[in-house]
Amino acid sequence: MAKSPLYDNHDKKVDPDAPGTPGKPGYEPEVKRKELDDKGKKIYDDLRKENDRLLKSGMTQKQINAMRLKRHKEKKKKEQR
């Protein structure tokens, strides 16, 4: 049986921060802006702008990622209340 193109990841760029291993369950491929709807494109663009601004201000990518993870966890916590 032929594999679906969704599982054919051998020639795709790998996002080092994505969880899982390419070709294995749980793997998340990189996000491609052209595949997003209008709302997703706005979120993507806003995050890119914020990222560029924070990098220029002297923050490292690791600090930015930690800040975003904290913000995401706080948002999820509020939604559960």
GUSE-951803 format. One record per residue (C-alpha): residue number from 1; residue in three letters; x, y, z. Coordinates in Angstrom, 3 decimals. Each point is the difference from the previous one (the first is absolute). Example, Ala and Ser with C-alpha at 12.3 -4.5 7.8 and 13.67 -1.06 7.14 Angstrom:
2
{node 1,'Ala',{12.300,-4.500,7.800}} {node 2,'Ser',{1.370,3.440,-0.660}} 
! end
This chain:
81
{node 1,'Met',{0.000,0.000,0.000}} {node 2,'Ala',{1.324,3.464,-0.925}} {node 3,'Lys',{0.620,2.507,2.722}} {node 4,'Ser',{-1.917,3.257,0.099}} {node 5,'Pro',{1.999,3.137,-0.877}} {node 6,'Leu',{-0.723,1.151,3.555}} {node 7,'Tyr',{2.341,-2.708,1.275}} {node 8,'Asp',{2.703,0.491,-2.625}} {node 9,'Asn',{2.261,2.352,1.952}} {node 10,'His',{3.429,-1.180,-1.174}} {node 11,'Asp',{0.630,3.021,-2.242}} {node 12,'Lys',{-1.639,2.708,2.128}} {node 13,'Lys',{1.786,2.492,2.229}} {node 14,'Val',{-0.144,-1.103,3.629}} {node 15,'Asp',{-0.967,2.488,2.705}} {node 16,'Pro',{2.453,-0.736,2.846}} {node 17,'Asp',{-2.499,1.289,2.581}} {node 18,'Ala',{-2.854,-2.205,-1.236}} {node 19,'Pro',{-0.904,-2.832,2.319}} {node 20,'Gly',{0.477,-3.555,-1.182}} {node 21,'Thr',{2.017,-1.549,-2.793}} {node 22,'Pro',{-0.800,0.415,-3.708}} {node 23,'Gly',{-2.009,-2.960,-1.242}} {node 24,'Lys',{-1.079,-0.986,3.517}} {node 25,'Pro',{-3.344,0.607,1.738}} {node 26,'Gly',{-0.065,3.358,1.806}} {node 27,'Tyr',{2.321,1.761,-2.451}} {node 28,'Glu',{-0.998,3.576,-0.841}} {node 29,'Pro',{1.413,1.359,-3.287}} {node 30,'Glu',{0.924,3.654,-0.364}} {node 31,'Val',{-2.815,2.503,-0.508}} {node 32,'Lys',{-0.258,1.378,-3.533}} {node 33,'Arg',{-1.661,3.406,-0.272}} {node 34,'Lys',{-1.475,-0.748,-3.428}} {node 35,'Glu',{-1.973,-2.917,1.483}} {node 36,'Leu',{-1.713,2.155,2.660}} {node 37,'Asp',{-3.389,1.683,-0.208}} {node 38,'Asp',{-0.291,3.796,0.402}} {node 39,'Lys',{-0.223,-0.161,3.806}} {node 40,'Gly',{3.002,-2.329,0.170}} {node 41,'Lys',{2.010,2.252,-2.320}} {node 42,'Lys',{-0.699,2.996,2.253}} {node 43,'Ile',{1.122,-1.927,3.092}} {node 44,'Tyr',{3.092,-1.272,-1.842}} {node 45,'Asp',{0.915,3.506,-1.220}} {node 46,'Asp',{-0.569,1.555,3.442}} {node 47,'Leu',{2.219,-2.599,1.665}} {node 48,'Arg',{2.742,0.530,-2.591}} {node 49,'Lys',{-0.119,3.790,0.529}} {node 50,'Glu',{0.075,-0.432,3.781}} {node 51,'Asn',{2.885,-2.456,-0.297}} {node 52,'Asp',{2.047,2.380,-2.166}} {node 53,'Arg',{-0.678,2.908,2.371}} {node 54,'Leu',{1.029,-2.019,3.064}} {node 55,'Leu',{3.161,-1.303,-1.665}} {node 56,'Lys',{0.982,3.573,-0.904}} {node 57,'Ser',{-0.582,1.062,3.610}} {node 58,'Gly',{2.633,-2.481,1.163}} {node 59,'Met',{-2.038,-3.020,1.051}} {node 60,'Thr',{1.163,-3.435,-1.104}} {node 61,'Gln',{-2.254,-2.417,-1.858}} {node 62,'Lys',{0.080,-2.267,3.045}} {node 63,'Gln',{-1.309,2.841,2.223}} {node 64,'Ile',{-2.715,0.837,-2.545}} {node 65,'Asn',{-1.109,-3.637,-0.165}} {node 66,'Ala',{-0.116,-0.211,3.820}} {node 67,'Met',{-2.064,3.204,0.162}} {node 68,'Arg',{-2.463,-1.313,-2.594}} {node 69,'Leu',{-0.308,-3.350,1.753}} {node 70,'Lys',{-0.734,1.756,3.303}} {node 71,'Arg',{-2.592,2.225,-1.700}} {node 72,'His',{-1.608,-3.041,-1.640}} {node 73,'Lys',{-0.188,-1.911,3.294}} {node 74,'Glu',{-1.565,2.996,1.764}} {node 75,'Lys',{-2.585,0.330,-2.778}} {node 76,'Lys',{-0.887,-3.698,0.255}} {node 77,'Lys',{-0.281,0.297,3.783}} {node 78,'Lys',{-2.427,2.945,-0.351}} {node 79,'Glu',{-2.102,-1.907,-2.532}} {node 80,'Gln',{-0.355,-2.936,2.421}} {node 81,'Arg',{-1.504,2.200,2.724}} 
! end
